[in-house]
Amino acid sequence: VSAERGGYPHFMLKEIHEQPKAVRDTLRGRIAEDFSRVQLDELNLDDAFMKAVDRIHIIACGTSWHAGLVGKAVIESYARIPVDVEIASEYRYRRPLFTPNTLVIVISQSGETADTLAALREVKRQGRRVLAITNVVGSSAEREADDVIITWAGPEIAVASTKAYTTQLIALYLLGIKMAHVRGEIGDDKVRELLKGLEDLPQATEQVLDTAPQLERFAQRYVDTMDTFFIGRSLDYSVAMEGALKLKEISYIHAEAYAAGELKHGTLALITEGVPVIALATQPDLYEKTVSNIVEVKARGAFVLGMTWIGNEDLEKTVDEVIYLPKTLPELAPILAVIPLQLLAYYAAVARGNDVDKPRNLAKSVTVE
Ligand code: G6P
């Protein structure tokens, strides 16, 4: 079994470390050599439909839903198409509103999650076009959708999803950039800038893995902690939600993600002496605002691990410890920022003696509704 795990003590750690390759494999062949355009040649969706799309519904569960939240931000800001991100088990039991050219995107690592499939089938029954982002060739989602983008993460064994999430983000970036380009919302220069940024990510993810020892140390704080908070704004908030989920899933510590600007509307009451707070500050345009929220939790005694880009030593003035991420385009930062949070969850679960790869009460693929 240890051989299957490639020498790693757990599948989860192996899969975290496979992310540079997973990201590279998911990008392969999908960026023109001269960075002039996205090549998603597998899509049946033609340019005319991409131009006509007037609304997008993204449907998913769990970690895939969190990827959808980043997808919304990316598609709305580049392609200027309104996007709703919905939890499959909610979406399928109400009567969603469709515009004439609504595109539905389902995201599912396994392609077999019952609620996501039920939503896909209901949408198709209503004559709508469905694009699936999935990691499993031959899965139900892959076979039943009109269009498919495969994430080439390779088999994900650990219940807690890691490399599937980062590759789902890659798929969503590629799709968002493509739609934006086709619709004329971004020009050739911006396309080139974004595609070069994506191309640099495998290398950057490799570099982020070097933060592992720092996270292993910080995770020891979680041995006796029952509560923690993850805060951030905009894209950082979406990543914070995924970080909190990871920690809950495998360490069984209660973790909550909060939009940093929303803390003052209630959550601050829960911050007391010594409560660990993970503060994401990877977005330069929101940096000052986020710092002011970090100051608020520090003033109540929180012990804060901050995350920001390399070179921004300013954060050290405010927080107790800093994780530095390689420089990338701010919109691509989620792919890097999630990795230390995966590592934190992993090491916290190990420190607490939990069964990391098979957490209690959870299944890798949920085929009940
Ligand atoms: C389960 C897994 C999660 C996963 C979710 C959705 O709850 O434990 O890790 O995010 O299902 O799975 P899917 O295969 O549809 O992405």
Residues whose N, C-alpha, C, O or C-beta is under 5 A from the ligand:
A	BS01	G6P	C61 G62 T63 S64 I107 S108 Q109 S110 G111 T113 V159 A160 S161 L362 A363 K364 S365 V366
